[in-house]
């Protein structure tokens, strides 16, 4: 994920995951969530990323709730 401020001062991010996506996806910070937009339409949110500090967990959810992934730190 890279940070890309635009000319208006709004901050955008680029999400790159070569194993899954052919092109980087744009993303933006919205309160305590990161919104990942579709590659073809800036109005199409494809993932919402949230962080729970209490459990040290990232959750990735499709906006319609059709798919959810949870990433949790584990001790080695």
Secondary structure, DSSP 4 states (H G I P E B T S, - for coil): -EEEE-TTS-EEEEE--TTT-SSPEEEEEETTEEEEE-SS-TT-EEEEEEEETTTTEEEEE-TTSS-EEEEE----
